[in-house]
Amino acid sequence: MAEVRTIAVIGAGIMGRGIAHAAALGGYRTILEDILPTALRKAETEIRANLDKAVEIGKVTKDAADEAFERLEYASSVEQAAREADLVIEAVPEEMESKIEIFTLLDKVSRPGTILASNTSSLSVTEISSVTYRAPKCVGMHFFNPVHKMKLLEVVRALETDDETLAAAVEVGKHMGKEVVVIKESPGFITSRINAMIGNEAFYMLQEGVASAHDIDKALKLGLNHPMGPFEMVDLVGLDTRLHILEYLHKTLGEKFRPAPLLVQYVKAGRLGRKAGRGVYEYPQQEPGKGEAGKQKSMGEVVSGEQK
């Protein structure tokens, strides 16, 4: 099995910085890349804050947190990040064109034995890896948001992924403290396929006036024991990301995944979720001295006076 000592993470957004946090805490030298200096500074600040919080609640020791933070390095180009890595994990937006562009570049600048992994939540790793000359060394590693808290890792075996690469990805996941499931590539894998269907049906129900967003979320949390309601989940994931996934699943798996018109409408209106300050719910800006941001409000409540 290929030994992984250095991990490069491409993209310092929500997922990228979470993966870097988990990699560093797992004992790996970790290089986090982004072309935007502000993104790297924000990532460094948030990783430090999350490590400090983990110490505060007793999840990790102060020494372990400090050592993890010391393992983190930052790079402003893909070439700089990937050239010394044994494993590169791409964490760019969920668009096939972006993934293919990054993998084409990674194949050129990485060492021949370097494993290339995509943090895609639904796209074909086989298609992404087809642009490289190392398809057997390509694999899917689907992490979950927030990465530093969520225990699951879906490791996706593409058509040509070899046994050594698969074993290395599983071992890295375990060192990161994840529970790993191995999946033969299929559109949406396990979780995205089920989640997309539940979330899409919830939008159809909201569109039809079956119940308020708040009550649909409440019903699934209390009746089906889901930790988050479908609208809370989509606001966290991003409505645009969910729409991309549904469009792909609709194309590959058929009519049952056709995106609800209301979801499409929300995305067109810029209601993208927490990252935009509003999605299905509103997320008021934090006021000085107020601590946590104010309680979320349903967009239905704001727009149509719907009662929660």
VMD Tcl script that draws the C-alpha trace (Angstrom):
set ca {
  {0.00 0.00 0.00}
  {1.25 3.50 -0.87}
  {2.43 5.39 2.20}
  {0.90 8.83 2.63}
  {2.83 11.37 4.67}
  {2.02 14.68 2.98}
  {-1.48 15.70 1.91}
  {-2.30 18.71 -0.27}
  {-5.82 20.14 -0.23}
  {-6.86 22.22 -3.23}
  {-9.35 24.96 -2.32}
  {-9.66 26.64 1.09}
  {-13.42 27.00 1.19}
  {-15.66 25.42 3.81}
  {-14.86 21.86 2.74}
  {-11.19 22.42 1.95}
  {-10.33 23.97 5.28}
  {-12.30 21.26 7.08}
  {-10.39 18.52 5.25}
  {-7.09 20.26 6.04}
  {-8.08 20.42 9.72}
  {-8.83 16.68 9.78}
  {-5.64 15.80 7.87}
  {-3.39 17.80 10.19}
  {-5.09 16.38 13.27}
  {-4.64 12.92 11.76}
  {-0.87 13.38 11.80}
  {-0.22 14.37 8.20}
  {1.87 17.23 6.93}
  {-0.89 19.25 5.28}
  {-0.60 21.90 2.57}
  {-3.75 23.95 1.98}
  {-3.97 25.82 -1.33}
  {-6.06 28.71 -2.56}
  {-5.34 31.46 -5.07}
  {-7.04 34.00 -2.78}
  {-4.86 35.14 0.16}
  {-8.02 36.17 2.05}
  {-9.35 32.60 1.79}
  {-6.14 31.20 3.26}
  {-6.16 33.73 6.11}
  {-9.79 32.92 6.89}
  {-9.02 29.20 6.79}
  {-6.10 29.58 9.19}
  {-8.23 31.59 11.62}
  {-11.15 29.14 11.51}
  {-8.97 26.04 11.86}
  {-7.30 27.55 14.90}
  {-10.67 28.46 16.40}
  {-12.07 24.98 15.78}
  {-9.01 23.33 17.30}
  {-9.28 25.59 20.36}
  {-12.96 24.68 20.69}
  {-12.09 20.98 20.51}
  {-9.61 21.48 23.36}
  {-12.18 23.43 25.36}
  {-14.76 20.63 25.17}
  {-12.21 17.88 25.77}
  {-12.19 16.30 22.32}
  {-8.42 16.73 21.87}
  {-5.53 17.72 24.12}
  {-3.92 21.13 23.83}
  {-0.65 19.52 22.73}
  {-2.40 17.56 19.97}
  {-4.19 20.69 18.75}
  {-0.97 22.73 18.74}
  {0.91 19.98 16.92}
  {-1.85 19.74 14.30}
  {-1.74 23.49 13.73}
  {2.04 23.29 13.28}
  {1.60 20.65 10.56}
  {-0.41 23.09 8.44}
  {1.23 24.92 5.56}
  {-0.29 27.23 2.98}
  {0.25 27.59 -0.76}
  {-0.96 30.10 -3.32}
  {-0.74 27.83 -6.37}
  {-1.73 24.27 -7.23}
  {1.81 23.54 -8.40}
  {3.33 24.67 -5.11}
  {0.88 22.59 -3.07}
  {0.97 19.39 -5.11}
  {4.64 18.91 -5.97}
  {5.59 17.26 -2.65}
  {2.26 15.60 -1.85}
  {1.65 11.86 -1.65}
  {-2.11 12.49 -1.80}
  {-3.90 15.51 -3.28}
  {-7.53 16.08 -2.32}
  {-9.40 18.45 -4.63}
  {-12.14 20.47 -2.90}
  {-13.28 22.93 -5.57}
  {-16.95 23.71 -6.37}
  {-19.23 20.84 -7.43}
  {-18.98 21.44 -11.18}
  {-17.55 18.90 -13.60}
  {-15.68 21.55 -15.61}
  {-13.87 22.81 -12.50}
  {-12.97 19.28 -11.36}
  {-11.62 18.32 -14.78}
  {-9.56 21.50 -15.03}
  {-7.95 20.86 -11.64}
  {-7.27 17.17 -12.33}
  {-5.69 18.00 -15.70}
  {-3.30 20.38 -13.95}
  {-2.66 18.04 -11.00}
  {-1.72 15.22 -13.38}
  {0.96 17.45 -14.89}
  {2.49 18.87 -11.70}
  {2.22 15.93 -9.27}
  {4.78 13.14 -8.97}
  {3.88 9.96 -10.90}
  {2.96 7.99 -7.78}
  {0.82 10.69 -6.18}
  {-2.80 9.75 -5.52}
  {-5.42 12.22 -6.76}
  {-8.72 12.33 -4.86}
  {-11.87 14.31 -5.54}
  {-14.15 15.49 -2.75}
  {-17.11 15.30 -5.09}
  {-20.49 14.56 -3.51}
  {-22.13 13.14 -6.64}
  {-20.06 13.50 -9.84}
  {-18.38 10.67 -11.71}
  {-14.83 10.10 -10.47}
  {-14.31 7.92 -13.55}
  {-15.07 10.88 -15.81}
  {-12.92 13.24 -13.72}
  {-9.96 10.83 -13.75}
  {-10.25 10.15 -17.49}
  {-8.39 13.40 -18.24}
  {-5.30 12.09 -16.42}
  {-2.63 9.52 -17.27}
  {-3.07 7.95 -13.81}
  {-6.68 6.78 -13.61}
  {-5.70 3.82 -11.35}
  {-4.34 6.38 -8.86}
  {-7.58 8.39 -8.76}
  {-10.31 7.95 -6.15}
  {-13.28 9.74 -4.62}
  {-13.14 10.92 -0.99}
  {-16.50 12.43 -0.08}
  {-16.28 14.29 3.23}
  {-19.24 15.85 5.02}
  {-19.79 19.36 6.32}
  {-18.63 20.30 8.94}
  {-15.68 18.01 8.28}
  {-14.10 18.40 11.72}
  {-17.32 17.09 13.35}
  {-18.88 14.66 10.85}
  {-17.65 11.08 11.23}
  {-18.50 9.64 7.81}
  {-16.21 9.40 4.79}
  {-17.44 7.84 1.54}
  {-14.48 6.42 -0.41}
  {-15.55 5.97 -4.02}
  {-13.94 3.42 -6.27}
  {-13.98 4.59 -9.88}
  {-13.86 2.18 -12.82}
  {-10.04 2.02 -12.90}
  {-9.11 2.74 -9.27}
  {-6.59 0.08 -8.17}
  {-6.58 -1.80 -4.87}
  {-3.53 0.03 -3.52}
  {-5.09 3.45 -4.07}
  {-8.36 2.38 -2.50}
  {-6.58 0.97 0.55}
  {-4.52 4.15 0.96}
  {-7.63 6.36 0.86}
  {-9.36 4.17 3.45}
  {-6.29 4.26 5.72}
  {-6.05 8.06 5.48}
  {-9.73 8.34 6.37}
  {-9.24 6.19 9.46}
  {-6.24 8.25 10.58}
  {-8.46 11.33 10.23}
  {-10.84 9.72 12.71}
  {-13.53 8.91 10.14}
  {-15.83 5.93 9.78}
  {-15.23 4.83 6.20}
  {-17.65 3.22 3.75}
  {-16.41 2.02 0.35}
  {-18.70 2.54 -2.63}
  {-18.59 1.34 -6.20}
  {-19.11 4.47 -8.24}
  {-22.76 5.28 -8.89}
  {-24.43 8.69 -9.42}
  {-24.88 10.38 -6.05}
  {-23.10 7.54 -4.21}
  {-25.16 6.69 -1.08}
  {-25.80 9.80 0.95}
  {-26.13 12.43 -1.78}
  {-28.59 10.27 -3.69}
  {-30.86 9.76 -0.66}
  {-30.39 13.30 0.67}
  {-31.14 14.89 -2.69}
  {-34.38 12.94 -3.02}
  {-35.55 13.83 0.51}
  {-34.62 17.49 0.11}
  {-36.21 17.75 -3.32}
  {-39.46 16.19 -2.08}
  {-39.44 18.67 0.81}
  {-39.29 21.54 -1.71}
  {-42.21 20.06 -3.65}
  {-44.18 19.89 -0.38}
  {-43.30 23.49 0.47}
  {-44.25 24.57 -3.06}
  {-47.62 22.79 -2.76}
  {-48.35 24.39 0.62}
  {-48.46 21.06 2.45}
  {-46.73 22.61 5.49}
  {-44.32 25.37 6.43}
  {-40.57 24.87 6.10}
  {-40.31 24.93 9.88}
  {-42.93 22.21 10.32}
  {-41.48 19.99 7.60}
  {-38.07 20.21 9.29}
  {-39.64 19.58 12.70}
  {-41.54 16.52 11.42}
  {-38.45 14.83 9.99}
  {-36.36 15.57 13.08}
  {-38.93 14.34 15.59}
  {-40.71 11.71 13.50}
  {-37.78 10.15 11.62}
  {-35.02 11.05 14.09}
  {-33.03 13.06 11.56}
  {-30.50 15.35 13.30}
  {-31.34 18.17 10.86}
  {-34.42 18.94 8.83}
  {-34.12 18.92 5.00}
  {-34.27 22.71 4.78}
  {-31.74 23.22 7.56}
  {-29.52 20.76 5.69}
  {-29.86 22.41 2.29}
  {-29.14 25.83 3.80}
  {-25.93 24.41 5.25}
  {-24.90 22.60 2.06}
  {-25.92 25.45 -0.25}
  {-28.99 25.53 -2.48}
  {-26.84 26.00 -5.58}
  {-24.76 22.94 -4.68}
  {-27.91 20.87 -4.12}
  {-29.33 22.07 -7.44}
  {-26.14 21.03 -9.28}
  {-26.41 17.58 -7.69}
  {-30.08 17.21 -8.60}
  {-29.45 18.30 -12.19}
  {-26.72 15.66 -12.49}
  {-28.90 12.95 -10.90}
  {-31.83 13.95 -13.12}
  {-29.60 13.59 -16.16}
  {-28.15 10.23 -15.08}
  {-30.96 8.56 -13.10}
  {-34.14 10.01 -14.57}
  {-37.32 11.91 -13.78}
  {-37.53 11.09 -10.07}
  {-34.69 13.57 -9.51}
  {-36.12 16.49 -11.51}
  {-35.37 19.61 -9.38}
  {-38.42 21.19 -7.75}
  {-39.27 24.51 -9.48}
  {-39.22 26.31 -6.11}
  {-35.61 25.25 -5.50}
  {-34.65 26.56 -8.94}
  {-36.46 29.82 -8.18}
  {-34.67 30.26 -4.85}
  {-31.28 29.78 -6.49}
  {-32.12 32.30 -9.22}
  {-33.10 34.77 -6.48}
  {-29.71 34.36 -4.80}
  {-31.10 32.45 -1.80}
  {-28.15 30.10 -1.56}
  {-28.27 29.30 2.16}
  {-26.15 30.21 5.15}
  {-23.23 31.39 3.03}
  {-25.48 34.05 1.44}
  {-27.28 35.01 4.65}
  {-30.58 33.62 3.37}
  {-31.90 30.47 1.80}
  {-35.04 28.71 2.93}
  {-34.36 30.54 6.20}
  {-32.81 33.91 6.95}
  {-29.58 34.23 8.90}
  {-29.36 37.76 10.36}
  {-25.92 39.31 10.55}
  {-24.28 39.02 13.96}
  {-24.57 42.24 15.92}
  {-21.66 43.44 18.07}
  {-21.95 42.09 21.60}
  {-24.80 39.74 20.69}
  {-22.75 36.54 20.46}
  {-24.49 34.01 18.28}
  {-26.32 35.34 15.24}
  {-30.02 35.86 15.73}
  {-32.46 33.03 15.36}
  {-33.04 31.97 11.77}
  {-36.33 33.00 10.19}
  {-38.14 31.11 7.51}
  {-38.06 32.89 4.17}
  {-41.73 31.97 3.93}
  {-42.35 33.87 7.15}
  {-40.51 36.92 5.85}
  {-42.09 36.95 2.39}
  {-45.63 35.71 2.96}
  {-46.24 36.17 6.67}
  {-46.38 32.41 7.21}
  {-46.46 31.52 10.90}
  {-43.92 29.14 12.39}
}
mol new
graphics top color blue
foreach p $ca { graphics top sphere $p radius 0.5 }
foreach p [lrange $ca 0 end-1] q [lrange $ca 1 end] { graphics top cylinder $p $q radius 0.2 }
display resetview
